[in-house]
Amino acid sequence: MIIDRYVDRKISRNKDAYLTLHGDLVSSRSGITLHRFLSYAIIISLCAGLALGVAGYLVSSLFFIPGFQLQIYNVFNLPTPDYSFVGNMRLYVGIFAFLVAFVIGTFFSYFIMLIFPGMQKNARATKINLTLHNAVSYLYAMRRGGAELLTIFKSISDNADIYGEVAIEFRQVVRDAEYFGLDILAALRNLSLTTPSEKFKDFLEDLISVINSGGNVSTYLETRVRLYQDEARFEQKQFLSLLQMVAESYVTVFVAGPLFLIIIMVVMGMVGSSATLQLTAITYLLLPIGAVMFMLFLDMVSIKDEKVERYEKATELKEFSDVAIVRIPGGEEEKFKDLEKYERSRKIKEFLKDPLKWFEDRAERILYVTVPIAAVYLLLLFLNTPHYSDSEIYYAVIDDHLIIALLIVLLPYAIFVELWRKRVRSIEGSTPDFLDRLAGINRVGMTIAGAIGILVRANLGLISYEIKRIKRDIDWGASVNDALYRFEKRIKTATIARTVTLITKASEMSGDIGEVLNIASSDARMTETLKKERNGEMFIYTVIIYLAFFVFVFVVSVLNTNFLSIIENMAETGASGASVGASGGAFSQTSTMAVDSFRRLMYHTCLIQAFFSGLIAGQMGEGSVKAGIKHVVILLLVALIIFNLFI
């Protein structure tokens, strides 16, 4: 391929120029070679340049709208081209605009592609720093139980869905040791050279020094656990500073900016016809695309600490594949079928007994009910809506009902998400006390199962109900680890998953895990403290997003009431210059159709702002897009009520 040969020559001529990019690709764990990345970068840049070139060609055609004149006085009496061939001139200008936009778009896109691995590297470094204290706690728990280092690294790499980017980093050690034949020290050195986090690099280098000198690894990990828990708060402050800057940028660019553009477009639209098209592009393209890109950036730099999945491996035994299987009537197969029937009937009975609890456990289940209802509502809407020759009237009739259908889907979902989050927050808040008491009972020589049996009678809040369920599972024959795994599966949060993993792995190594439980308690308490600090710091920015939206709606409503309504009256009455004064002559030619278009576009702009502002408020304030659904519902209701009752 031509691009591949070009990339080969480009790299071979100046290898040093791509050392930084190669290091960023390795540190970001992108899984792509430098050659392949540059090939993709060139292809994507050419496609982006082509798209911008087409856009430049279309924009250049605006210069040839009727009545357009170049307002430059010919001081030097230079010969001017003959505009009788305006068709050819339009073609030449379009080709020139296409080439300029293509070149600028290609080079700009290529530049963005080259710096993107560095952005991913920095984002991974932030995530590693924020979760390093959790991972080191796990390493300490495993080492205290007597596990070897490679076994520890392999165990934490298997739990990457719980420990995040740190576990992904340790996968490099396992790969180098098991597949490339390196010893543990060489593998750790390689990781220290490629990790994006300086903090993690220092940890690895100190660990290598301890191993080389024959020091006590457990003592080293214990001191690092204490140190990193103290540093975690400082790391979060830096992370919150980044979120604060991002929040201010959002308010400036995606709230104040569109509001300024709307005012300009409305004023321009009163004297020209092109502003409607431009405002349409801003409303339906610029705002959604910009908001989605902003959310993707937030997702890249933020810590997602909401839901984890533990994958279970099932192995089908086929030791004697050539031996025929004989089905015995009344054998175990029939009993397993009866057990499956019982499980299905039990789930149905539980649902009928408490359907709200079924939806609360998994809020997505409510979509099975609300989505068909909304679909039926929309079907009835389109069947009963008469056909209007004026499209603006048709849009005005159905757009409110579309928002109502969206609220039918989002409102119940937001309610059950918040019920689930409230329950989880209560359980996570009680987890440190539960672990402290568990550690105290374990120190006096009692097993974990016995300690849980004692704590059943303790009042620890909402987690007491879960402790009773753990005790019930143990009484029915489940092991402690299985009972804890079921507890984790019911809650499905990273905090609970880390706690369960820490306890189960430590108990597999030793029965005396009092110190490990203290570490787990301290880790859970630190995580809760960091969450509370984040919620407190970012709450003010959630309020700012609300206030910015209210200002947005207020300005749009004032613009609609005190400007568009007056212009509409002028257009309807056909007022002359004598009746409207010198200032009204330019607006008296404006059609009511243009006014209706601007009114619809402003309303839809407010709805789009409500939707994306709500999602971003939840993503910044609580670290979850799901948490933003309630903000979306509130802001959509505000926009719907204001524009239908007060405007």
Helices and strands as residue ranges (DSSP letters): H 2-13, G 15-18, H 19-27, H 34-60, G 61-64, G 83-85, H 86-144, H 149-157, H 160-163, H 165-178, H 184-194, H 198-213, H 217-250, I 251-256, H 257-269, H 274-281, I 282-286, H 287-301, H 332-353, H 355-361, G 363-366, H 367-384, H 391-443, H 448-455, H 463-475, H 480-491, H 494-509, H 514-559, I 560-564, H 565-573, H 577-580, H 592-621, G 626-628, H 629-641, I 642-646
